[in-house]
Amino acid sequence: MSHDPLHPETPHHAHSHETAPMHDSVDAWHDHAADEKPQQAHSEVGNATMITGVGLALFMVIVFSVVAVYAYYTWFVSQRLSEQEVAFGLSPHSPAAVARQYKRDALQRLEAGGEVRIQATETLPALNYKLIKIDDAMKAVAETYTSPRRAAADVPAEPRN
């Protein structure tokens, strides 16, 4: 007998990859007497109101969670932006603005050169020094060590004993 409706003349061959059909034997409880009351369906009994209530409650938990996360995110970003305004110079007293002004002043002092006098404090002595450009300082040091006058001063006139 063929299982192929298009080719009924082709016989059906058993294949090793097919599982033989196995049917369970009929149990005694399948046979109902004429006077037996029909059984009610077991899985179709449910409290629709409770199921709907639980579903709505879970939905509200999800909505509340999303709103809470969004509120926290908005608060966090607002805090970070206000901190950045202070840190990155939108305020003239922010650390970044103060550091930029200090660097600008230091570079101007270095360009201008001159005497620097720092007053003494209780724990530190007074400090006085002269600012010059690094190129000028390197030239001055090189001239000091290469001048003929220094070379003559380093050589003693008489050998020392």
C-alpha positions as CSV (number, residue, x, y, z in Angstrom):
1,M,0.0,0.0,0.0
2,S,1.3,3.5,-0.9
3,H,1.3,6.5,1.4
4,D,1.9,8.8,-1.6
5,P,-1.5,10.0,-3.0
6,L,0.1,11.2,-6.2
7,H,1.6,7.7,-7.0
8,P,-0.7,5.1,-5.5
9,E,0.9,2.3,-7.4
10,T,4.2,2.8,-5.6
11,P,4.4,0.6,-2.6
12,H,5.5,2.0,0.8
13,H,8.8,0.7,2.0
14,A,9.8,0.7,5.6
15,H,12.7,3.0,6.3
16,S,15.1,2.7,9.1
17,H,14.8,6.3,10.1
18,E,11.0,6.0,10.7
19,T,9.6,5.2,14.1
20,A,6.9,2.5,14.1
21,P,3.6,3.8,15.2
22,M,2.9,2.8,18.8
23,H,-0.5,3.3,20.3
24,D,-1.4,3.0,23.9
25,S,-4.0,0.5,24.9
26,V,-7.4,1.9,25.9
27,D,-7.8,2.3,29.6
28,A,-10.9,1.1,31.5
29,W,-11.9,4.7,32.4
30,H,-12.5,5.5,28.7
31,D,-15.5,3.3,28.6
32,H,-18.5,5.2,30.1
33,A,-21.7,3.6,31.0
34,A,-25.0,5.0,29.7
35,D,-26.0,6.3,33.2
36,E,-22.6,7.8,34.0
37,K,-22.5,11.6,34.3
38,P,-20.1,13.3,31.9
39,Q,-16.9,14.7,33.3
40,Q,-16.3,18.4,33.3
41,A,-13.3,19.8,31.5
42,H,-10.4,20.3,33.9
43,S,-8.2,22.9,32.3
44,E,-11.0,25.2,31.1
45,V,-12.0,26.2,34.6
46,G,-10.5,29.5,35.5
47,N,-11.3,32.7,37.3
48,A,-11.2,35.3,34.5
49,T,-11.4,38.2,36.9
50,M,-8.4,37.1,38.9
51,I,-6.4,36.3,35.7
52,T,-7.2,39.8,34.4
53,G,-6.4,41.4,37.7
54,V,-3.0,39.7,38.0
55,G,-2.2,40.7,34.4
56,L,-3.1,44.3,35.0
57,A,-1.1,44.3,38.2
58,L,2.0,43.0,36.5
59,F,1.5,45.5,33.7
60,M,1.4,48.3,36.3
61,V,4.6,47.0,38.0
62,I,6.3,47.2,34.6
63,V,5.0,50.7,33.9
64,F,6.0,51.9,37.4
65,S,9.5,50.4,36.9
66,V,9.9,52.2,33.5
67,V,8.8,55.5,35.0
68,A,11.1,55.1,38.0
69,V,14.1,54.3,35.8
70,Y,13.3,57.3,33.5
71,A,13.0,59.6,36.5
72,Y,16.3,58.5,37.9
73,Y,18.0,58.8,34.5
74,T,16.7,62.3,34.1
75,W,17.8,63.3,37.6
76,F,21.3,61.7,37.1
77,V,21.9,63.4,33.8
78,S,20.7,66.8,35.2
79,Q,23.2,66.4,38.1
80,R,26.0,65.5,35.7
81,L,25.3,68.5,33.5
82,S,25.3,70.9,36.4
83,E,28.6,69.4,37.6
84,Q,30.1,69.8,34.2
85,E,29.0,73.5,34.1
86,V,31.0,74.0,37.2
87,A,33.9,71.8,36.2
88,F,34.3,72.9,32.6
89,G,34.1,76.6,32.7
90,L,30.6,77.9,32.3
91,S,31.2,79.5,35.7
92,P,34.1,81.9,36.1
93,H,34.9,80.3,39.5
94,S,35.0,76.7,38.2
95,P,38.2,74.8,38.8
96,A,38.8,74.5,35.0
97,A,38.3,78.3,34.5
98,V,40.6,79.1,37.5
99,A,43.3,76.7,36.1
100,R,43.1,78.2,32.6
101,Q,43.5,81.7,34.1
102,Y,46.4,80.6,36.2
103,K,48.1,79.0,33.2
104,R,47.5,82.1,31.1
105,D,49.0,84.4,33.8
106,A,52.0,82.1,34.2
107,L,52.7,82.1,30.5
108,Q,52.4,85.9,30.4
109,R,54.8,86.2,33.3
110,L,57.2,83.9,31.6
111,E,57.0,85.9,28.4
112,A,57.4,89.2,30.1
113,G,60.2,88.0,32.4
114,G,61.5,90.0,35.3
115,E,62.0,89.7,39.0
116,V,59.7,87.5,41.1
117,R,59.4,88.2,44.8
118,I,57.5,85.8,47.1
119,Q,56.9,87.1,50.6
120,A,58.0,84.9,53.5
121,T,55.4,83.0,55.4
122,E,55.5,81.5,58.9
123,T,56.9,78.3,57.6
124,L,58.6,79.3,54.4
125,P,61.4,81.9,53.8
126,A,61.1,84.6,51.2
127,L,61.9,83.6,47.6
128,N,63.3,86.0,45.0
129,Y,64.2,84.9,41.5
130,K,64.4,86.2,37.9
131,L,62.2,84.8,35.1
132,I,63.7,84.5,31.6
133,K,62.9,82.5,28.5
134,I,64.3,79.0,28.4
135,D,66.2,79.8,25.1
136,D,67.8,82.8,26.7
137,A,68.7,80.8,29.8
138,M,70.3,78.1,27.7
139,K,72.3,80.7,25.7
140,A,73.5,82.3,29.0
141,V,74.6,79.0,30.4
142,A,76.4,78.1,27.2
143,E,78.2,81.4,27.1
144,T,79.2,81.1,30.7
145,Y,80.9,77.8,30.1
146,T,82.4,78.6,26.7
147,S,83.6,82.1,27.3
148,P,87.5,82.5,27.0
149,R,87.5,84.4,30.3
150,R,86.1,81.4,32.1
151,A,88.5,79.0,30.4
152,A,91.4,81.2,31.6
153,A,90.0,81.4,35.1
154,D,89.7,77.6,35.4
155,V,93.4,77.0,34.5
156,P,95.7,77.8,37.4
157,A,98.8,79.9,36.7
158,E,101.0,77.7,38.7
159,P,100.6,74.0,39.4
160,R,99.2,73.3,42.9
161,N,101.2,71.2,45.3
